[in-house]
Amino acid sequence: MQYKPTDVFQCTDCGHCCKGYGGTFISEKDLEGIADFIQVHKAQFISEYCQISGGRWVIAQGENGYCVFWNNGCTIHPVKPRMCKAWPFIGGVARDVANWHIMAGECPGIRTDVPDADIMNCVQQVLNTL
């Protein structure tokens, strides 16, 4: 069987991927798109909604541990960062499929009953489109 990305992951809108430290890295393009979407100047967006992690900008987490743009759903969904668009088809899985299985412990939409080679193929399919 040839698996498609939708065969190995179906988002349940649970928000688990929007919680926890580690951060959602944002590119300059993401930063500009989100700032425009929420109608703030780029400098204000950085000072109010970002923090530094690993020398790069990430979207800050609120006191509840969730992304500051999570409110029972993504409030910036049309312009969410590339990293969020890709989830769970991320580079960390492309480097080591064990990461897929680790993430599945928190994400009810991730299937683990698929051969690792097929998971890796689906990850590459998505990463090639972003």
C-alpha positions in Angstrom: 0.0 0.0 0.0 1.2 3.5 -0.8 0.5 5.7 2.2 -0.4 9.3 1.9 0.3 11.9 4.7 -3.4 11.9 5.5 -3.2 8.1 6.1 -0.7 8.5 8.9 -1.9 11.8 10.5 -5.3 13.3 11.0 -5.5 16.4 13.2 -7.9 16.1 16.1 -7.6 19.8 17.0 -6.6 18.8 20.5 -3.9 21.5 20.8 -1.3 19.3 22.3 1.2 20.4 19.6 0.6 24.0 20.7 1.7 23.4 24.3 5.1 23.0 25.9 8.4 24.7 25.8 10.6 24.1 22.8 9.1 26.9 20.9 7.7 27.4 17.4 10.6 28.9 15.4 9.5 31.6 13.1 11.1 32.8 9.9 11.2 36.5 8.8 8.3 35.7 6.4 6.3 34.1 9.3 7.1 37.1 11.5 5.9 39.6 8.9 2.8 37.6 8.0 1.6 37.2 11.6 2.4 40.8 12.5 0.3 42.0 9.5 -2.5 39.5 10.3 -2.8 40.7 13.9 -2.2 44.3 12.8 0.8 45.3 14.8 4.2 46.6 13.8 6.9 44.0 13.5 8.9 45.4 16.5 5.7 45.3 18.7 5.1 41.7 17.6 8.6 40.7 18.6 8.4 42.4 21.9 5.0 41.2 22.9 4.7 37.8 21.3 8.2 36.3 20.9 11.1 35.1 22.9 14.6 33.9 21.9 15.4 30.1 22.0 18.6 28.8 20.5 19.5 32.2 19.2 16.3 32.3 17.1 12.9 33.9 17.5 10.1 31.6 18.7 6.5 32.4 19.5 6.1 32.8 23.3 4.0 30.5 25.5 1.4 31.9 27.8 1.1 31.1 31.5 -0.9 28.1 30.7 2.0 26.6 28.6 0.2 27.0 25.3 1.3 29.2 22.4 0.1 32.7 23.0 -2.0 32.3 19.9 -3.9 29.2 21.1 -7.4 29.9 22.4 -9.3 26.6 22.0 -7.9 26.8 18.4 -5.2 28.6 16.6 -6.1 32.3 16.4 -3.5 32.9 13.6 -4.4 29.8 11.6 -4.4 31.4 8.1 -0.8 32.7 8.7 0.5 30.1 11.2 4.3 29.5 10.9 5.8 27.0 8.5 6.7 24.8 11.5 3.0 24.6 12.5 1.8 24.0 9.0 4.2 21.0 8.7 3.3 19.4 12.0 3.9 16.5 12.6 5.9 16.2 9.4 9.0 18.0 10.7 12.7 17.8 10.0 13.3 16.0 13.3 11.3 13.0 12.0 13.1 13.1 8.7 16.4 12.7 10.7 15.1 10.0 13.0 11.8 8.2 12.7 11.9 7.5 16.4 10.8 11.1 16.9 7.5 10.3 15.2 6.8 7.6 17.8 7.8 10.0 20.6 5.4 12.7 19.3 2.6 10.1 19.0 2.7 9.8 22.8 1.2 13.3 23.0 -0.7 13.6 19.7 -3.8 11.4 19.2 -3.8 12.1 15.4 -0.5 10.3 14.8 -0.6 6.7 13.6 2.2 4.4 14.7 0.9 1.2 13.1 2.5 2.1 9.8 5.9 0.9 8.7 8.7 3.4 9.5 9.7 3.6 5.8 6.2 4.7 4.9 6.2 7.3 7.7 9.5 8.7 6.4 8.1 8.8 2.9 5.1 10.8 4.0 7.3 13.2 6.0 9.4 13.8 2.9 6.3 14.3 0.8 5.1 17.1 3.1 8.5 18.7 3.6 8.9 18.9 -0.2 5.7 20.9 -0.5 6.5 23.6 2.1 
